[in-house]
Amino acid sequence: MNSNDNVTSSMVNHTYCNKNDDDNHPFTIYHQNIQGLKGKTNKLMLSLFSEMPQLICLSEHHLKYSEMELAHIPTYELGAKYCRTALKYGGVCIYIQKNIKFSSINLQKYCKERDWEIAAVKLKFPKKNVIAFCVYRATMGDFDYFLKQIHTILNSLHNPKTEFI
């Protein structure tokens, strides 16, 4: 992305291991409020070329479900998504490098446009599972509803052998 694009991005590096685990699993997650993914995948990949994170989390992709399936990012697969159906803009998605084992977590029933938009994947490491979330709430959304949904989802997915991001 360039300085003319009004977006927020962040890169987070994690290493997943147990105290008794000799296998460290370095893992990089990139998040960007993309404010419309259509026509930006090439710019996105150029900006990530040196890092190549394992996960790309995008909020406000602005795509419909039918468009989401066509939004291809080379060497990644679409792991999870939420698209608005009534209102414009919004939406969240997670792309995962093709060599990583994962499963999608369907949280569609918890989503409410503007208030709580979420996508999640469960990553399978040899000795630990990690659930990664991409969440969006519009500034004009219902903050109390947002907090209630965080509580509900984290409680429903809680497991001592699973870490949340």
Contacts in CASP RR format, 6 or more apart in sequence:
PFRMAT RR
TARGET T0000
AUTHOR 0000-0000-0000
METHOD contacts of the structure
MODEL  1
MNSNDNVTSSMVNHTYCNKNDDDNHPFTIYHQNIQGLKGKTNKLMLSLFS
EMPQLICLSEHHLKYSEMELAHIPTYELGAKYCRTALKYGGVCIYIQKNI
KFSSINLQKYCKERDWEIAAVKLKFPKKNVIAFCVYRATMGDFDYFLKQI
HTILNSLHNPKTEFI
1 7 0 8 1.000
1 9 0 8 1.000
1 32 0 8 1.000
1 40 0 8 1.000
1 43 0 8 1.000
1 44 0 8 1.000
1 47 0 8 1.000
2 43 0 8 1.000
5 35 0 8 1.000
6 35 0 8 1.000
7 32 0 8 1.000
7 33 0 8 1.000
7 34 0 8 1.000
7 35 0 8 1.000
8 32 0 8 1.000
8 33 0 8 1.000
9 30 0 8 1.000
9 31 0 8 1.000
9 32 0 8 1.000
9 33 0 8 1.000
10 30 0 8 1.000
10 31 0 8 1.000
10 32 0 8 1.000
11 28 0 8 1.000
11 29 0 8 1.000
11 30 0 8 1.000
11 31 0 8 1.000
11 51 0 8 1.000
11 53 0 8 1.000
12 28 0 8 1.000
12 29 0 8 1.000
12 30 0 8 1.000
12 31 0 8 1.000
12 165 0 8 1.000
13 26 0 8 1.000
13 27 0 8 1.000
13 28 0 8 1.000
13 29 0 8 1.000
14 26 0 8 1.000
14 27 0 8 1.000
14 28 0 8 1.000
14 29 0 8 1.000
14 165 0 8 1.000
15 24 0 8 1.000
15 25 0 8 1.000
15 26 0 8 1.000
15 27 0 8 1.000
16 24 0 8 1.000
16 25 0 8 1.000
16 27 0 8 1.000
16 125 0 8 1.000
16 128 0 8 1.000
16 130 0 8 1.000
16 163 0 8 1.000
17 23 0 8 1.000
17 24 0 8 1.000
17 25 0 8 1.000
17 127 0 8 1.000
17 128 0 8 1.000
18 127 0 8 1.000
18 128 0 8 1.000
21 126 0 8 1.000
21 127 0 8 1.000
23 126 0 8 1.000
23 127 0 8 1.000
25 125 0 8 1.000
25 126 0 8 1.000
27 54 0 8 1.000
27 55 0 8 1.000
27 123 0 8 1.000
27 130 0 8 1.000
28 51 0 8 1.000
28 52 0 8 1.000
28 53 0 8 1.000
28 54 0 8 1.000
28 55 0 8 1.000
29 53 0 8 1.000
29 54 0 8 1.000
29 55 0 8 1.000
29 57 0 8 1.000
29 132 0 8 1.000
29 165 0 8 1.000
30 48 0 8 1.000
30 51 0 8 1.000
30 53 0 8 1.000
30 55 0 8 1.000
30 56 0 8 1.000
30 57 0 8 1.000
31 57 0 8 1.000
31 58 0 8 1.000
31 59 0 8 1.000
31 134 0 8 1.000
32 44 0 8 1.000
32 56 0 8 1.000
32 57 0 8 1.000
32 58 0 8 1.000
32 59 0 8 1.000
33 58 0 8 1.000
33 59 0 8 1.000
33 60 0 8 1.000
33 136 0 8 1.000
34 40 0 8 1.000
34 44 0 8 1.000
34 58 0 8 1.000
34 59 0 8 1.000
34 60 0 8 1.000
34 61 0 8 1.000
35 60 0 8 1.000
35 62 0 8 1.000
36 60 0 8 1.000
36 61 0 8 1.000
36 62 0 8 1.000
36 63 0 8 1.000
36 89 0 8 1.000
37 44 0 8 1.000
37 58 0 8 1.000
37 61 0 8 1.000
37 62 0 8 1.000
37 63 0 8 1.000
37 71 0 8 1.000
37 93 0 8 1.000
38 62 0 8 1.000
38 63 0 8 1.000
38 67 0 8 1.000
38 71 0 8 1.000
41 71 0 8 1.000
41 72 0 8 1.000
41 73 0 8 1.000
44 56 0 8 1.000
44 73 0 8 1.000
45 73 0 8 1.000
45 74 0 8 1.000
48 56 0 8 1.000
52 75 0 8 1.000
52 97 0 8 1.000
54 96 0 8 1.000
54 97 0 8 1.000
54 100 0 8 1.000
55 94 0 8 1.000
55 95 0 8 1.000
55 96 0 8 1.000
55 97 0 8 1.000
55 121 0 8 1.000
55 132 0 8 1.000
56 73 0 8 1.000
56 76 0 8 1.000
56 94 0 8 1.000
56 95 0 8 1.000
56 96 0 8 1.000
57 92 0 8 1.000
57 93 0 8 1.000
57 94 0 8 1.000
57 95 0 8 1.000
57 119 0 8 1.000
57 132 0 8 1.000
57 134 0 8 1.000
58 92 0 8 1.000
58 93 0 8 1.000
58 94 0 8 1.000
58 95 0 8 1.000
58 134 0 8 1.000
59 90 0 8 1.000
59 91 0 8 1.000
59 92 0 8 1.000
59 117 0 8 1.000
59 134 0 8 1.000
59 135 0 8 1.000
59 136 0 8 1.000
60 89 0 8 1.000
60 90 0 8 1.000
60 91 0 8 1.000
60 92 0 8 1.000
60 136 0 8 1.000
61 68 0 8 1.000
61 71 0 8 1.000
61 83 0 8 1.000
61 90 0 8 1.000
61 91 0 8 1.000
61 92 0 8 1.000
61 93 0 8 1.000
62 88 0 8 1.000
62 89 0 8 1.000
62 90 0 8 1.000
62 91 0 8 1.000
63 71 0 8 1.000
63 83 0 8 1.000
63 91 0 8 1.000
64 83 0 8 1.000
64 85 0 8 1.000
65 81 0 8 1.000
65 83 0 8 1.000
65 85 0 8 1.000
67 83 0 8 1.000
68 78 0 8 1.000
68 81 0 8 1.000
68 83 0 8 1.000
68 93 0 8 1.000
69 78 0 8 1.000
71 78 0 8 1.000
71 93 0 8 1.000
73 95 0 8 1.000
75 97 0 8 1.000
75 98 0 8 1.000
76 95 0 8 1.000
76 96 0 8 1.000
76 97 0 8 1.000
76 98 0 8 1.000
77 95 0 8 1.000
77 96 0 8 1.000
77 98 0 8 1.000
78 93 0 8 1.000
78 94 0 8 1.000
78 95 0 8 1.000
79 93 0 8 1.000
79 94 0 8 1.000
79 95 0 8 1.000
79 96 0 8 1.000
79 102 0 8 1.000
79 104 0 8 1.000
79 119 0 8 1.000
79 121 0 8 1.000
80 93 0 8 1.000
80 94 0 8 1.000
80 104 0 8 1.000
80 105 0 8 1.000
80 119 0 8 1.000
80 120 0 8 1.000
80 121 0 8 1.000
80 134 0 8 1.000
81 91 0 8 1.000
81 92 0 8 1.000
81 93 0 8 1.000
81 94 0 8 1.000
81 119 0 8 1.000
82 91 0 8 1.000
82 92 0 8 1.000
82 93 0 8 1.000
82 107 0 8 1.000
82 108 0 8 1.000
82 111 0 8 1.000
82 117 0 8 1.000
82 118 0 8 1.000
82 119 0 8 1.000
83 91 0 8 1.000
84 90 0 8 1.000
84 91 0 8 1.000
84 113 0 8 1.000
84 117 0 8 1.000
85 113 0 8 1.000
86 113 0 8 1.000
87 113 0 8 1.000
87 114 0 8 1.000
90 113 0 8 1.000
90 117 0 8 1.000
90 136 0 8 1.000
90 138 0 8 1.000
91 117 0 8 1.000
91 136 0 8 1.000
92 117 0 8 1.000
92 118 0 8 1.000
92 119 0 8 1.000
92 134 0 8 1.000
92 135 0 8 1.000
92 136 0 8 1.000
93 119 0 8 1.000
93 134 0 8 1.000
94 119 0 8 1.000
94 120 0 8 1.000
94 121 0 8 1.000
94 132 0 8 1.000
94 134 0 8 1.000
96 102 0 8 1.000
96 121 0 8 1.000
96 123 0 8 1.000
100 123 0 8 1.000
101 123 0 8 1.000
101 124 0 8 1.000
102 121 0 8 1.000
102 122 0 8 1.000
102 123 0 8 1.000
102 124 0 8 1.000
103 121 0 8 1.000
103 122 0 8 1.000
103 124 0 8 1.000
104 120 0 8 1.000
104 121 0 8 1.000
104 122 0 8 1.000
105 120 0 8 1.000
105 121 0 8 1.000
105 122 0 8 1.000
105 131 0 8 1.000
105 157 0 8 1.000
107 118 0 8 1.000
107 119 0 8 1.000
107 120 0 8 1.000
107 153 0 8 1.000
110 116 0 8 1.000
110 118 0 8 1.000
110 149 0 8 1.000
110 152 0 8 1.000
110 153 0 8 1.000
111 117 0 8 1.000
111 118 0 8 1.000
112 142 0 8 1.000
112 145 0 8 1.000
112 149 0 8 1.000
114 137 0 8 1.000
114 138 0 8 1.000
114 140 0 8 1.000
114 141 0 8 1.000
114 142 0 8 1.000
115 137 0 8 1.000
115 138 0 8 1.000
115 141 0 8 1.000
115 142 0 8 1.000
115 145 0 8 1.000
115 146 0 8 1.000
115 149 0 8 1.000
116 135 0 8 1.000
116 137 0 8 1.000
116 145 0 8 1.000
116 146 0 8 1.000
116 149 0 8 1.000
117 135 0 8 1.000
117 136 0 8 1.000
117 137 0 8 1.000
118 133 0 8 1.000
118 134 0 8 1.000
118 135 0 8 1.000
118 136 0 8 1.000
118 149 0 8 1.000
118 153 0 8 1.000
119 133 0 8 1.000
119 134 0 8 1.000
120 131 0 8 1.000
120 132 0 8 1.000
120 133 0 8 1.000
120 134 0 8 1.000
121 131 0 8 1.000
121 132 0 8 1.000
122 129 0 8 1.000
122 130 0 8 1.000
122 131 0 8 1.000
122 162 0 8 1.000
123 129 0 8 1.000
123 130 0 8 1.000
123 131 0 8 1.000
123 132 0 8 1.000
128 161 0 8 1.000
128 162 0 8 1.000
128 163 0 8 1.000
129 159 0 8 1.000
129 161 0 8 1.000
129 162 0 8 1.000
129 163 0 8 1.000
130 162 0 8 1.000
130 163 0 8 1.000
130 164 0 8 1.000
130 165 0 8 1.000
131 157 0 8 1.000
131 162 0 8 1.000
131 163 0 8 1.000
131 164 0 8 1.000
131 165 0 8 1.000
132 165 0 8 1.000
133 164 0 8 1.000
133 165 0 8 1.000
135 150 0 8 1.000
137 143 0 8 1.000
137 146 0 8 1.000
154 164 0 8 1.000
157 164 0 8 1.000
END
